[in-house]
Each structure stands twice: as C-alpha cells, then as structure tokens.
Amino acid sequence: MKTFRFGPMILAVLIVLSIVLMPLSIERALIPSGTVKKAASSLDPHIFQGMLLQQKMLEDKSYLPIYGSSELLRLNRYHPTNYFKVHPEGFTPFLIGRGGMYSLVHTLNLATTGKALNKKKIVIILSPEWFTKQGLQKVHFDPNFSKEQTYYLMFHHTVNPKLREKIARRLLQFSFIRSDHNLATLLRNAAYPGSVSKPTLALATAQGYLTYKVLTLHDYLSAYRIKPGYKKSQRQKPDPALADKSWAQLKADAKKSTASATDTNRFHILTSLYNQHLRGKIASFKGYRHTESYNQSPEYGDLQLLLDLLKAKHVKALFVSVPFNGKWYDYAGVSKARRDVAYRNIAHEVKSNGFQLADFSRFDSKPYFIQDTMHISPMGWVYIDQAIEQFYKKN
C-alpha cells in the first residue's frame, strides 16, 4: 500500500528531474525553426539573455547575426532587417542588442554559443560613447547580465582556460555579481585556480548546476513566447520601392529624409526629440561633458576579451565604428581631438587583431549619419547596409 501511495509522487519527481536536467542539445533541438525566424527581428531581451535561440540560429547558415546596442531598436525602412527583405542577399539579419549592451555583454553572449560560433560570419556595432574613463557601469550591465550564460561558462569548457580566467576576473569586479555566493565561488575558482577549497567548490557546483538547469528550462520555455515586433512603436515596414535603387540613390533619398526630420536645429537632432527634451533648456547642456576623455577605458580591455574570443573561434567578424554627433559633442565640451582618440584606439584594436572594420568616423562633424546624440539615422543605415553586403559577399 505504501509503495502504491508513494509511486505517483516518485514518478512525478522523476519526470520533473528529467525535464529540468534535460541536455541542452535536446532542448535546442525541440525549438522549431519557425520560432527562430520570429525571433530574428524581435529584439526581445529573452533572446540575448538566454542561449538556446542564439545557438539554434547560429547552426543555420541563412542567418547573419548583428550584435549592437540601442541603435538596433531604431528601425526604419533602411534598417538592415527591413532593407534586406526587399533586397535579399542570401541571408536574414538576426538582431541581438538593446541599450547598455557593451563589449563585455557580447563577450558573455558569444562565449556561450558553443561550437555553433566556429567560423561564423557576424557583425558587431561599436559605439564610441562606451569608451569613457568609467567604461561599463552597473546601471547598464546589471539589466543585461545573464546568470544562465555565466553558469554555462563555468560548466562547459568551450572557451580556452586562459580566456575563461580573464573573463571570470572581469566579472568579479562587479559587486552585484560577487553578492551571488554560488556564482561568485565558481567564478573565483575559474579566475584564480586552486583558491577555493574542494568542499566549498563541490557545494557551489551542486547548487549552481541545479540553478543553471532551471534557468535553461526557463530559457527553453521563453523561446515559445517570442513574438515579432517586440518594439512595435519603433517599427516601419519594408519598402518594396527600395529594391531596384542603386547605393547612390539610396544614400541620396535617405539623406533627404534625414535632413527633413533633423534640420530644425543646429545639432541635426530629430525635431520631435529636440522639442521634447532640449528646446528651452539647451543652455544647460553647454559643456556638460567637458571632463570626458577616451584615452583610457576599461572598455578597451573588454573589447580585447571579445576579440580574443572571436579569434579563438576563427570567427569572421565585421566591426562597425559609429561616429559621435560631432556638433552635439562640440557643444557638450568634448573636442574633436578627444573624440579622435576613441576612433584611433578602436580602429587600432580591431585591425591589429585581424578583423575587418567599417569605419564611419569621417562623418563625425558631418550631418545626417546620426539622428540624435548617438543613434544611427536612415542615411547612416544605408552606409552600414552597403558595408554589410560587401562583407557578406567577400570570401
């Protein structure tokens, strides 16, 4: 009688454990390809804070991942996700980014893609605003940090030990990560091998692995809730009229539309944004960033971690160097000479590591590449689209 009474309970526990402890390969295989297609332009945070959808996407040669930050949310008809629908080149852009996704976030993201990343072509958009003296701060990292990805890095040896050690040490510099006892213990063991006692490590491993498997199950279930149009308010449908236009025509048309939307003020900032946030109080912004410099920044070290990871995986990456809005930064107190330091450092780091750079710093003091204080305009996207197409076609 007791066996019969507890039989269903034991069976239920076994079923739950089998689901929770399901191998990643099975969870990934169970995600329909249609779900990946829906996720390509969704920009839902579940995509980049998880792993399964990204791993599944990277296994499919039809996708070209584009990693960036808040500029990816500014969709218009010239944005890659719309332009390459009406002018297909053999790939579908897969967008991964939102505000505050600096190099370290992308490093953690890409470190958890396993073998699927090997020899893959990807695009990474870099913002010069990241390379300040402070670099990545908690206010940007905390909401974009993925505990699931960090546990993966600890439990799966898909990154060489020295690089894993460097990433772990960098993560431990953030107090909100150190406050998570289990995760911090595993990171300390990876960062400083032999520094954690065997009993402490064994306990942290057991508890951490269970937490990790629960997170991967949540990741799997979240994949089914991904819907196109996560940011519907920022969307504009693909325009079939762009299909037969040359790059020169596209640039001219995009420049005209950007000018009409930004020429009401000397900084070439979107009229709606300027009127809402700047008009009437513009004097308060004069020189407000005068102490800012870009010669030294933790972000350069984080970018090097990303470059080291991509080299180890033999990834073919195109880095896009976006310019400042020079007129705005002049007014804010950051001279062109100081901005040039960021451009030179970024270019040197990317090129010296053997990667291709689409450098648009020449637009720093020219209007229309940027449509506010930092985000890419329709004209800017046309230039980036052209660089992406050339990169993709290049053997």
N, C-alpha and C positions, 0 to 999 in steps of 0.2 A: 504493500500500500504506500509506504514512504517513497519507494522508487518511482511509483506511478505519479505520486503527488509532486515530486520534485523534477520529474522528467521534462515537462514542458518548460520549466524555469531554466533548467540546464541547457535545453535546446535553444531557448531564446538568447541566453548568454553566448552560446557558441555562434549563433547567427550574427549577433551584434559584433562579436570579436572578429568574425570572418570578414564582415563589411568594413570595420574600422581598420583592420590590418591588411586589407586588400592591396596587393602590389601596385605601384604606380603605373606599370605597363598596362595592367588590366583596366585601371581607372581611365587612363588616357585612351585606350582602345575603345572604350564604351562611349566616348564623346562623339556624337555624329558630326560628319564633315559639314553639314548644314549649319551647325552651331558655330563652327569656326568662321564660316562665311558671314554669319550675322555679326560676329564679334569684330570683324576686320575694321569697321569704321565706327564701332560703338563708343569707344573711349571710356568704357565702364571701368572703374578702378579695380573691380574683381579680376580683370584680365591681368593687369601688371602686378597686383599683389598676390596673385596665385602663380601656378606654374603649368598646370595641365594644358590649358588652352594654348599657351605660348609654345610648349613642347610639341603639341599636335600641329600647330601652324608651321613650325619650322621643319617638320617632316614632309610638308607639302611644298614642292618646288614652285607652285604657282603664286606663292605669296612673297612679297618683298617687305620685310619689317622696317618701319620707320620709327625710331626712338627719338623722343623730344620732350618738351615740357608744355607750358600753357599755350604756345603758338599753335599746337596741333588742334586746339579747340576752336580756333578762328576759321571755321570752314566757309569757303566761298566757291564760286564756280571754277576758280583757277587752282584751288587746293588740290594736292595730288589725289586724294581719294575720289574727287569729282572729275578732275581733268582726265585721268587715265581710264575712266569709264567710257568717255566719249572718244578718247584717242588711245585705245588699248595698245600696249607694247609687249604683251605676253605675261604680265604679272598683275597682281592685285595688291595695292598698298595695304599693309596691316599696321594700324596706328597704335602706338604704345606710349602714352605720356599724359601728364597733366601738370599744373603748376607745382613748382618745387622739386621736380624730378631732375636732380643734378647727376653728375657722373657716378657718384657712389651708389645711387639708387639703380642706375642702369647696370653697374657692375654686379650688384647683387642679383638683379634680374637675370642677366645673361649667364652668370655663374651657375644658375640652377636649370639651365636648358639641356644639360647632359650632352650626349653625342650629337643631338639634333643640330647643334650650332656649328659643328665642324664644317669648314669650307663654305659656309653660307654667305650670301651677299646681304648686307644690311646697310641702312642709312641712319646716321646719328646727327641730330641737330644740336649744335652747341650755342649757348647764349653767353656773350661776354660779361653780362651782369653777374654771372656766377663767381667770377674770379676776383672777388674782393678780398680784403685782408682777413675777414672772418670766415669766408667760404660757406659751406653748408651748415645751417643752423637748425636747432631742434624744431623750430616753428615750421620748417619745410620738410625735415627728414621724418619726424615722428608720424605725420599722417600718411606718408608714403612708404614707410618701413614695413617690411613683410617678415613676420616671425616665421612663417612657413618656409620661406626661401632660406632664411638663416639656419633653421634646423636642417634643411636639405643639405646645405653647405657643410654642416657638421657631420652628417651621417652618410653622405655619398662622396666618395673620393674622385670626383670628376675634374677637380682643379689641382694643379701641382702643389705639393705641400708648402713650398716657399711662398707662393702667391696666396694660398689659403691662410697662411700665417700672417701675411701683411694685411689682408682684408679683415681678419679677426681682430688684429691690433687696432685698426682704424675704427671698427665698430665699437670697440670697448672705450673709445674716447667719449662716447655719448652716455650721459648719466641715466637716461631713460632705458637704455639697453642694459647697463650694469645693474639696474634695480630689479631686473628679472633674474632671480637667483639661478635657476636651472640653466637658462640660456647663457648667462654670463659665465657660469662654471665651464660649460662646454667651449665657449669662446676663449676663455683663459687657457684651457688645455691645448687648444689649437694654436693660440698666439704664442704661448710660452710652454712648449712641450716639457712634461715632467713636473710642472709647477702645481698640479692638482693631485692629491692623494688618490690611490686606487679606489678605496671605499667611497669617497666623495664623488669621484668620477662615475663609478658604477651606478650610484643612486641617481645622479643627474642624468645619466644616459637612459636609464629605465623610465624615469618620469618624463624626460624630454621626448623620448621616442613615442610614447603614448600621446603626448600633446601634439607632436608632429603629425601622427596618423589621423588624429581628429581633425586637424587643420587641412590635411589633404582631402579628407572626406567632404569637408565644407567647401573646399575648392571645387571638387567634382560636382557637388550639388549646385553650386553657384553658377556653373557653366550653363545650366539649363535655364537660368533666369536672365541671361544676357539677351538684350534686345537692341536692334539698330536704333540709332538716334538717341543715345544717352543724353546728349546736349542738343535737344531739338531747336532751342531758341537760337543756336549759332549755325544752323544748317542752311544750305542753299542747294537746290537740286542741280545735278549735272546739266550742262547746257550743250545740246547737240550742235549748236551753231559754231562751237569751238573746234569741231572735229577736223575741218578742212583748212584751218588757218595756219600760216607759217609762224615760226617763232617771232619774227619781226612784227607780224600783225598782232599776235597775242600780246607782246610787250607793249605795243602802242595802245591797244584797246584797254589793257589793264592799267596802264599809266594814266590814261584819260579818266577812267572810272575812279581811281585812287585820288587823283587831283581834285575831282569834283566833290569828293567826300571829305577832303582834308584842307583845302586851300582857303578856308575862312580864318585861319590863324597862322602866325609866322613859324610855328613849330611843325606844321603839317600833321597835326593830330586830328583824328576823326572829329568832325564838328559836334556830333552828339555827345561824345566823351568829353570834349573840351568844354562845352556849355554846361554839362552836368557837374564836372569835378574841378575845373580850373578857372573858368571865367569869373571874374570878380575877386579872385584871391590869388591871381598869378604871381603877384609881387612876393608872396610868402614863400615861393619856391626858388627865388633867385639865390643861387649859391648854396642851396641846402645840402649838396653833396660835395662840398669843396674839399673835404678831407679824404675823399675816396681815392684809392690807388689800386693798381692791378699788377704791380711788380712781384709781389709775394702773396701767395694764397694757398690754403690747404686744398683748394680745388685743383691746382696743378698736380698735386700728388694723387688725388682721386682720379683725375683723368689718366694718369700714368697707370694706375691699377687697371682701369678699363682697357687701355691699350695693351698692357701685358696679357690680360685675359684673352683678348682678340687674337693676339699673335700666337699664343699657345694653342688656340683652336683653329688657326690658319683661316681666320675669317677675312673675307674681302669686304672692307667697310669704306663707305664714303662718309666723311665728316663734313658737315655744312657749318661754316663760320658766319654767323649772322652779325650784321653791324649794329652799333648803337644808333639811336636817333641823335646825330651829331648836334643839331640845332638845339635840341632839348638839353643835352648834356653840357653844352657850352653855357647855357643859361643856368643850369644847376651847379656849375662851378667845377666841372671836370673837363680839363683842357684836352684838345686833340692829341697833344703829345702823350698824355697819360693814357688815353684810350688806345693809342698806337702800341703801347707796351703790351696790352692784353692781346691785340691782334697778332703781334710778333711772337709772343710766347705760345699762343695756341697753335699758330702755324708751324713753329719750330717743333713743338712736341708731337704733333700729328705726323708731320712729314718725316722727322728723324726716326720715327718708329715704323716707317714704310707704308703709311696709309695715304689714301687719296683725300685731298682737301678741296672743297668748293668754297673758295674764299671770296666773300662779298663785302669785305671791309672797305672796298673802294666806294661804296655807297654811304659811308659814314656821314658825310656832310652834304649828300645829295638827297633831295626829297623823294618820297613815294615808295622806297623799299620797305620802310617801317610805317605803320599807320597810327601808332600811338607813341608811347615812350619806349616800347620794346618789342611789340608784336608785328609779325610779317604781314605786309599788305597784299592785295591781289597782284600788284606788279612784282613784288618780291617772290611770290609763289611761282610765277611764270619762270623766272630765272632759276629757281630751285627745281622746278619740274624738268627744265631742259638739262640741268646737271644730273638729275636722277636718271633720265632717259639715256644720256651718254654713258653714264656709269653702268647701267644695267646691260647695255648692248656691248660694252667693252669685254673682250675675252679676259 
